[in-house]
């Protein structure tokens, strides 16, 4: 039993290190988004993800994979109290139970990850529905979510760039 736990921990550490390297070595915003998709699908077991930029309380869909962009153009389609905490830098993980949570308005899993730059949330990564073989997130998954929170913004917007979408930067 101890050997199995030790092997699992080594695999978790290897997955984390690979994900960290992949994010840090991303060469463009598109490459960073592909890294996020790879981490979400391959390591977290989630293939329904979206990234929303946040500026002055307004959100805009920046990118999605497996989530209908027409249905989810902004974060307003998700629950408000959780989003307020995320905008302040907290993670939100909710696993709903029961038949009433089987539709797109209330998916079985909702994970909101604040994408942080310079101590502020510049975007929110939303994950819905785990793959059937994955039943929940564990400690190693939470570690990966924190990595995504801390590293994604740099790859998308650059260390010195304004983290708002181009249209918002032009409107100043």
N, C-alpha and C positions, 0 to 999 in steps of 0.2 A: 504494500500500500504506500509506504513512504517513497519507494522508488518511482511509482506512478505519479505521485504528487510532484516529486522533484523533476521528472521528465516534463510534466505539464507546465511547471514554472519556467523551465528552460525554453520551451516552445513559446510561451507567452512573452518572455523577454526577447527572444529572437524576432517575434512578430512585431513587438513594439519598436525595437531598434531598426528593423527594416522600414516600418512605417515612418519613423522619425527621419531616417535618411532620405526616404522617397520624398517627403514633404520639403525638407531643407534643400534638396538638390533639384527641385522643380525649376525649370528654366523660363517658364512663362505662366501667365494666369491660366491658360488652357491646360498646361501640364499639371498645374496645381489642382485644378478641378478633376482631372483624370486620376490624380493620386488620391483625392478625397473619395472618388467613386470606388477605386480599388480597395481602399481601407474599409469603407462602409460595407461593400459587398463581400470582400474576401476575409476580412478579419472580424467585422462586427455582425455579419450575416443579415444585412439590410440592403435591399435593392430599390427602395423608394425613398429618394432623398431630394432635397431642394435647398438652395442657398438664397436667402433674401438679404439684400443690402438694407441698412437702416440709416436714415438721416433725418434728424429733427422730428423724431416720432413717426415718420412715415417709412413704410417698407415697400420694396419692389423686388419681384422675382428676378434674380440675377442668372440662375441656372437651375436645371432640374434633371433628374434621371428617374424615370419610372413614376413620376407624379405629373398629373395633367396640368400643364401650365395655364390652360384656359380657366380651369376651376380654382387654381391657387395662384392668383396674380400678386397677392399681398399676404402678409401674415394675419390680416383681419379675418381670414377664414378659420383661424385656430383660436383656442380659448385665451381670452384676454388676461386673466389673473396670472397664468403661467408665463405669458409673454412679458409681462411687466417685470417679473423677477429675472427673466433671462436677459432683458435689456439692461438690467443692472449687474449682469455678470454671473448669475446663478444658472446652473444646469436644471433642466426639467426632464424627468423621466416618469412617464405614466403608463401603466399597463392596465387597460380597461378589461373588464370581464363581463360576460353575459352576451346574449344574442343582440341586444340593442346597440352594441358597439362594433358591429360587423360591417358598417358602411363607411364610406369615405369621410363623412362628417365626423365620425368617431372611430378611427381605426384602432385596432387592438393595442398598438404601441405608439406612443408619441414621445419623441426625444427632441428637445430643443437645446442646441449647443450654441452658446454665445461665441462668436468669432471676435477675438479681442485684439486691439492694437493700441499701444500707448494708454493702457488702462481704461479703454472704453470699448463698448460693443459696437462694431461697425457692420456686423452682419449676423444672421442667425442661420445655422444649419439645422434643417428639420429632417428627421428620419421617421418613417412610418413603416409598420409591419416588418417583423423579422421573417426570415426564411422559415419554412415549416420545421426544419430540424433544430432550430434554435429557439429555446423557450424563454430565455431572459438574458439580461446583461449581468456579467459578474465583475469582480474587481479589475481584472485585466481589461475588460471592455471600458470600464469607467476611466481607466488610465489612458486608453486610446482616445476617448472623448475629450479628455483634458489636453492631450497632444493636439488634436484637431482644433480645439479652441485657441490654443496658444500659437500654433504654427501656420494655420491656413491664411490668416490675414496678410502676413508678410509675403507669402507666395502670390496672393491675388493682387494686392495693392502696392506692394513694395514697401520697404522700410521707411522711405521718406515721402511716399506719395500720399496724396489726400485720399482717404478711404471711401469717399462718396462716389457714386456713379458719375460718369462724365457729364451727363445732362445737368446734374445738380451742381457740379463745380462751375459750369458755364453760367448758371443763373445768379451767381453772386453779384 
